[in-house]
Amino acid sequence: VQLIESGGGTVQAGGSLRLSCLASGRTKSTYAMGWFRQAAGKEREFVAGISWSGSSTYYVDSVKGRFTITRDNAKNTVYLQMNSLEPEDTAVYYCAADLRGIAAMQLGKSDSWGQGTQVTVSS
């Protein structure tokens, strides 16, 4: 499956952004999907994941209560609503898809990745 992210940009601390990830190709498969981020000089980290049905979601502790992941399978799109953004959220955000489910995707070894979208939060 091919993934294309959009929605990144620059926002002041406390602001909001919504990222979108459009999937194309083998979209009939039951992919778990999620978001990772990589800040300059740091390793890529898991941010949020959602099961194919949308019934299960997982978040890294640092974004719980601020970020919300959702998906619309009819539109082949997964979203990441980011509220109360902090300068520490500044990173390139990547979308990922994994047939093996969220637990496997969290390991960061999914076969499908987007090209990334930059999110910059100014203080």
Backbone as CSV, one residue per row, in Angstrom:
resi,resn,N_x,N_y,N_z,CA_x,CA_y,CA_z,C_x,C_y,C_z
1,VAL,0.849,-1.176,0.000,0.000,0.000,0.000,0.893,1.238,0.000
2,GLN,0.448,2.267,-0.739,1.185,3.530,-0.786,0.514,4.546,0.143
3,LEU,1.318,5.335,0.808,0.809,6.271,1.804,1.302,7.675,1.506
4,ILE,0.406,8.653,1.587,0.768,10.054,1.365,0.221,10.889,2.514
5,GLU,1.129,11.547,3.240,0.728,12.395,4.361,0.502,13.831,3.885
6,SER,-0.323,14.531,4.626,-0.527,15.959,4.409,-0.970,16.593,5.715
7,GLY,-0.931,17.923,5.753,-1.446,18.638,6.906,-0.398,19.209,7.835
8,GLY,0.861,18.944,7.563,1.891,19.511,8.419,2.008,21.015,8.235
9,GLY,2.787,21.648,9.094,2.984,23.089,8.998,3.618,23.625,10.253
10,THR,3.566,24.939,10.395,4.118,25.623,11.550,2.995,26.227,12.359
11,VAL,3.046,26.016,13.660,2.003,26.506,14.555,2.653,26.948,15.863
12,GLN,2.019,27.873,16.540,2.528,28.297,17.842,2.165,27.287,18.914
13,ALA,2.927,27.282,19.971,2.644,26.395,21.098,1.213,26.622,21.585
14,GLY,0.533,25.521,21.865,-0.861,25.584,22.269,-1.831,25.449,21.116
15,GLY,-1.325,25.512,19.905,-2.177,25.413,18.726,-2.486,23.986,18.335
16,SER,-3.165,23.839,17.199,-3.609,22.528,16.730,-3.279,22.345,15.247
17,LEU,-3.104,21.089,14.889,-2.962,20.684,13.498,-3.644,19.342,13.323
18,ARG,-4.092,19.066,12.106,-4.617,17.744,11.791,-3.852,17.180,10.608
19,LEU,-3.231,16.044,10.837,-2.524,15.346,9.772,-3.445,14.322,9.134
20,SER,-3.266,14.132,7.847,-4.026,13.123,7.110,-3.059,12.199,6.390
21,CYS,-3.470,10.951,6.223,-2.664,9.968,5.497,-3.604,9.195,4.577
22,LEU,-3.421,9.384,3.293,-4.242,8.723,2.286,-3.525,7.482,1.793
23,ALA,-4.238,6.358,1.842,-3.687,5.087,1.382,-4.225,4.752,-0.003
24,SER,-3.376,4.186,-0.827,-3.786,3.728,-2.147,-3.114,2.397,-2.431
25,GLY,-3.655,1.685,-3.375,-3.106,0.369,-3.702,-3.963,-0.722,-3.074
26,ARG,-3.340,-1.556,-2.253,-4.037,-2.700,-1.658,-4.847,-2.271,-0.436
27,THR,-5.774,-1.367,-0.644,-6.522,-0.805,0.489,-7.623,-1.721,0.998
28,LYS,-7.899,-2.807,0.289,-8.914,-3.735,0.768,-8.387,-4.604,1.901
29,SER,-7.071,-4.614,2.077,-6.500,-5.412,3.161,-6.729,-4.722,4.491
30,THR,-6.705,-5.518,5.547,-7.041,-5.004,6.883,-5.788,-4.513,7.603
31,TYR,-5.335,-3.336,7.211,-4.134,-2.767,7.800,-4.416,-2.052,9.109
32,ALA,-3.590,-2.271,10.097,-3.498,-1.329,11.200,-2.695,-0.142,10.663
33,MET,-2.998,1.044,11.149,-2.270,2.207,10.675,-1.840,3.051,11.865
34,GLY,-0.840,3.858,11.611,-0.349,4.649,12.726,0.552,5.781,12.286
35,TRP,1.006,6.506,13.280,1.882,7.651,13.073,3.141,7.499,13.906
36,PHE,4.241,7.838,13.292,5.531,7.919,13.952,6.055,9.343,13.754
37,ARG,7.064,9.696,14.522,7.704,10.982,14.315,9.199,10.860,14.577
38,GLN,9.930,11.743,13.914,11.372,11.768,14.103,11.825,13.208,14.189
39,ALA,12.304,13.575,15.363,12.863,14.909,15.563,14.320,14.909,15.132
40,ALA,14.834,16.091,14.848,16.214,16.221,14.397,17.172,15.629,15.421
41,GLY,18.019,14.736,14.972,19.016,14.138,15.847,18.505,13.042,16.753
42,LYS,17.258,12.649,16.579,16.671,11.611,17.432,16.171,10.448,16.591
43,GLU,15.933,9.332,17.262,15.392,8.175,16.573,13.895,8.356,16.331
44,ARG,13.421,7.670,15.328,11.986,7.704,15.047,11.233,7.003,16.174
45,GLU,10.118,7.582,16.608,9.337,6.999,17.693,7.873,6.836,17.289
46,PHE,7.268,5.810,17.857,5.842,5.566,17.666,5.055,6.652,18.389
47,VAL,4.011,7.168,17.734,3.166,8.197,18.332,1.771,7.659,18.636
48,ALA,1.138,7.064,17.634,-0.237,6.594,17.800,-0.535,5.516,16.772
49,GLY,-1.436,4.597,17.133,-1.827,3.536,16.219,-3.301,3.228,16.361
50,ILE,-3.884,2.692,15.294,-5.305,2.369,15.290,-5.500,1.076,14.522
51,SER,-6.367,0.225,15.048,-6.654,-1.035,14.389,-7.468,-0.798,13.121
52,TRP,-7.581,-1.845,12.285,-8.307,-1.676,11.032,-9.756,-1.257,11.279
53,SER,-10.386,-1.825,12.294,-11.785,-1.503,12.577,-11.938,-0.160,13.268
54,GLY,-10.838,0.349,13.829,-10.919,1.588,14.588,-11.291,1.397,16.036
55,SER,-11.510,0.161,16.451,-11.976,-0.105,17.817,-10.852,-0.026,18.840
56,SER,-9.606,-0.126,18.382,-8.465,-0.073,19.306,-7.505,1.031,18.875
57,THR,-7.092,1.807,19.860,-6.112,2.860,19.616,-5.045,2.825,20.701
58,TYR,-3.848,3.253,20.361,-2.734,3.292,21.302,-1.955,4.584,21.077
59,TYR,-1.422,5.114,22.179,-0.683,6.368,22.112,0.569,6.276,22.976
60,VAL,1.601,6.963,22.554,2.761,7.128,23.419,2.345,8.058,24.554
61,ASP,2.900,7.858,25.723,2.462,8.596,26.910,2.524,10.114,26.713
62,SER,3.503,10.587,25.986,3.713,12.036,25.874,2.616,12.753,25.088
63,VAL,1.780,12.017,24.364,0.725,12.667,23.579,-0.676,12.310,24.062
64,LYS,-0.778,11.430,25.039,-2.096,11.039,25.543,-2.852,12.258,26.055
65,GLY,-4.116,12.358,25.664,-4.936,13.483,26.068,-4.808,14.695,25.167
66,ARG,-3.812,14.675,24.272,-3.619,15.804,23.357,-3.838,15.404,21.902
67,PHE,-3.446,14.187,21.543,-3.569,13.707,20.170,-4.671,12.663,20.081
68,THR,-5.346,12.620,18.932,-6.382,11.628,18.683,-6.209,11.064,17.281
69,ILE,-6.137,9.739,17.197,-6.034,9.078,15.895,-7.392,8.489,15.530
70,THR,-7.788,8.695,14.297,-9.036,8.144,13.786,-8.796,7.688,12.347
71,ARG,-9.757,6.946,11.828,-9.638,6.520,10.435,-11.011,6.470,9.785
72,ASP,-11.025,6.656,8.478,-12.227,6.559,7.680,-11.903,5.570,6.562
73,ASN,-12.303,4.327,6.738,-11.945,3.296,5.766,-12.625,3.530,4.411
74,ALA,-13.754,4.187,4.409,-14.420,4.492,3.134,-13.579,5.467,2.300
75,LYS,-12.796,6.288,2.975,-11.932,7.248,2.295,-10.472,6.816,2.282
76,ASN,-10.209,5.630,2.829,-8.830,5.116,2.880,-7.888,6.123,3.537
77,THR,-8.352,6.750,4.597,-7.592,7.833,5.218,-7.537,7.653,6.729
78,VAL,-6.375,7.930,7.286,-6.217,7.973,8.734,-5.806,9.395,9.112
79,TYR,-6.286,9.847,10.251,-6.055,11.207,10.695,-5.342,11.221,12.052
80,LEU,-4.619,12.280,12.294,-4.044,12.526,13.605,-4.365,13.960,13.995
81,GLN,-5.318,14.117,14.896,-5.658,15.431,15.414,-4.722,15.756,16.569
82,MET,-3.987,16.845,16.430,-2.996,17.221,17.435,-3.395,18.552,18.062
83,ASN,-3.707,18.514,19.336,-4.091,19.713,20.079,-3.046,20.018,21.140
84,SER,-3.097,21.224,21.656,-2.172,21.660,22.716,-0.732,21.331,22.344
85,LEU,-0.366,21.677,21.156,0.964,21.330,20.664,2.055,22.029,21.455
86,GLU,3.151,21.330,21.612,4.295,21.817,22.367,5.522,21.830,21.456
87,PRO,6.499,22.680,21.756,7.720,22.687,20.927,8.354,21.303,20.812
88,GLU,8.192,20.483,21.841,8.757,19.129,21.830,8.079,18.222,20.807
89,ASP,6.940,18.649,20.267,6.255,17.868,19.227,6.838,18.131,17.844
90,THR,7.749,19.068,17.744,8.364,19.372,16.451,9.113,18.164,15.912
91,ALA,8.744,17.746,14.700,9.344,16.559,14.099,8.782,16.373,12.698
92,VAL,9.377,15.442,11.980,8.757,14.944,10.754,7.849,13.786,11.163
93,TYR,6.611,13.845,10.749,5.623,12.827,11.100,5.405,11.907,9.904
94,TYR,5.463,10.601,10.190,5.324,9.586,9.161,4.108,8.715,9.437
95,CYS,3.432,8.373,8.379,2.322,7.425,8.440,2.853,6.032,8.121
96,ALA,2.304,5.022,8.771,2.705,3.640,8.528,1.480,2.744,8.490
97,ALA,1.611,1.644,7.773,0.543,0.651,7.697,1.138,-0.734,7.872
98,ASP,0.416,-1.601,8.594,0.952,-2.932,8.880,-0.181,-3.950,8.964
99,LEU,-0.060,-5.000,8.151,-1.058,-6.068,8.152,-1.021,-6.865,9.450
100,ARG,0.091,-6.813,10.169,0.255,-7.646,11.365,-0.399,-7.039,12.600
101,GLY,-0.852,-5.816,12.513,-1.526,-5.210,13.643,-0.696,-4.148,14.339
102,ILE,-1.292,-3.510,15.346,-0.656,-2.379,16.021,0.612,-2.796,16.757
103,ALA,0.559,-3.912,17.456,1.711,-4.328,18.255,2.954,-4.491,17.391
104,ALA,2.772,-5.095,16.223,3.901,-5.256,15.307,4.326,-3.908,14.751
105,MET,3.370,-3.054,14.414,3.685,-1.757,13.843,4.488,-0.911,14.801
106,GLN,4.214,-1.009,16.098,4.933,-0.224,17.086,6.431,-0.489,17.064
107,LEU,6.832,-1.632,16.561,8.257,-1.949,16.488,8.964,-1.158,15.409
108,GLY,8.179,-0.492,14.566,8.768,0.373,13.559,9.310,-0.339,12.340
109,LYS,8.832,-1.551,12.079,9.356,-2.308,10.942,8.270,-2.627,9.927
110,SER,7.326,-1.706,9.791,6.264,-1.895,8.805,6.828,-1.832,7.391
111,ASP,6.140,-2.457,6.473,6.574,-2.446,5.076,6.169,-1.167,4.362
112,SER,5.131,-0.502,4.843,4.587,0.656,4.146,4.749,1.921,4.983
113,TRP,5.392,2.920,4.360,5.627,4.208,5.015,5.330,5.344,4.048
114,GLY,4.866,6.457,4.588,4.732,7.651,3.790,6.054,8.403,3.725
115,GLN,6.037,9.520,3.012,7.264,10.283,2.814,7.537,11.252,3.967
116,GLY,6.542,11.482,4.796,6.709,12.350,5.959,6.192,13.753,5.718
117,THR,5.746,14.387,6.781,5.304,15.775,6.722,5.851,16.497,7.950
118,GLN,6.376,17.686,7.749,7.032,18.431,8.815,6.021,19.152,9.688
119,VAL,6.167,18.994,10.985,5.396,19.746,11.964,6.377,20.552,12.810
120,THR,6.186,21.846,12.857,7.048,22.726,13.639,6.189,23.519,14.603
121,VAL,6.521,23.430,15.883,5.787,24.150,16.919,6.729,25.192,17.522
122,SER,6.369,26.443,17.390,7.209,27.521,17.904,6.760,27.929,19.293
123,SER,7.724,28.334,20.110,7.401,28.713,21.496,7.083,30.199,21.596
